[in-house]
């Protein structure tokens, strides 16, 4: 699973776009091994989350602030 290292370093969470994933465009954001959230990039809809409320809020902001970059990376990774 490709980790977006630059964005992960910036936000303190591991941001992943799996290579065999599906639409709608979304990211998996991990804190540790068990705590994660799955967020749609274009709508910011939280599909699933096991993060604390303040962590989820921060992650949503990161996705919102980096939406164009994440869409570009999604297209690169899934079309490879």
C-alpha positions as CSV (number, residue, x, y, z in Angstrom):
1,X,0.0,0.0,0.0
2,X,1.5,3.3,-1.0
3,X,2.0,5.6,1.9
4,X,2.0,9.3,1.0
5,X,5.1,10.0,3.1
6,X,5.2,13.8,2.6
7,X,1.7,14.3,3.7
8,X,2.0,11.7,6.5
9,X,5.0,13.5,7.8
10,X,3.1,16.8,7.7
11,X,0.0,15.6,9.6
12,X,1.5,13.0,11.9
13,X,-0.8,10.2,10.6
14,X,0.0,7.6,8.0
15,X,-2.0,8.5,4.9
16,X,-2.5,5.5,2.5
17,X,-4.2,5.0,-0.9
18,X,-4.2,1.2,-1.6
19,X,-3.3,0.1,-5.1
20,X,-6.3,-2.2,-5.5
21,X,-8.9,0.2,-4.1
22,X,-12.2,1.3,-5.5
23,X,-14.3,4.4,-6.1
24,X,-15.3,6.8,-4.7
25,X,-11.8,8.3,-4.2
26,X,-10.8,8.0,-0.6
27,X,-7.9,7.7,1.8
28,X,-7.1,5.5,4.7
29,X,-5.5,7.4,7.6
30,X,-3.8,5.5,10.4
31,X,-2.7,6.3,13.9
32,X,-0.9,3.3,15.2
33,X,-2.1,-0.1,14.1
34,X,-5.7,-0.2,15.1
35,X,-6.9,3.4,15.0
36,X,-7.8,4.6,11.5
37,X,-10.3,6.5,9.5
38,X,-11.5,6.1,5.9
39,X,-12.5,9.4,4.3
40,X,-13.8,10.3,0.9
41,X,-11.6,12.8,-0.7
42,X,-14.1,14.8,-2.8
43,X,-17.0,14.9,-0.2
44,X,-15.0,14.6,3.0
45,X,-17.6,12.0,4.1
46,X,-16.3,9.8,6.9
47,X,-16.9,6.2,5.8
48,X,-15.5,4.7,9.0
49,X,-13.5,6.0,11.9
50,X,-11.9,4.6,15.0
51,X,-10.1,7.9,15.8
52,X,-10.8,10.2,18.7
53,X,-13.1,13.2,17.7
54,X,-10.3,15.7,17.8
55,X,-8.0,13.5,15.7
56,X,-10.8,12.9,13.2
57,X,-11.4,16.6,12.9
58,X,-7.7,17.2,12.2
59,X,-7.6,14.4,9.6
60,X,-10.6,15.8,7.8
61,X,-8.9,19.2,7.7
62,X,-5.7,17.6,6.2
63,X,-7.8,15.9,3.5
64,X,-9.7,19.1,2.8
65,X,-6.5,21.2,2.6
66,X,-4.8,18.7,0.3
67,X,-7.8,17.6,-1.8
68,X,-6.3,18.4,-5.2
69,X,-3.0,16.6,-4.3
70,X,-4.9,13.6,-3.0
71,X,-7.0,13.3,-6.2
72,X,-3.9,13.5,-8.3
73,X,-2.1,10.8,-6.3
74,X,-5.3,8.6,-6.3
75,X,-5.3,8.8,-10.1
76,X,-1.6,8.1,-10.4
77,X,-1.7,5.1,-8.0
78,X,-4.8,3.5,-9.4
79,X,-3.9,3.9,-13.0
80,X,-0.4,2.5,-12.6
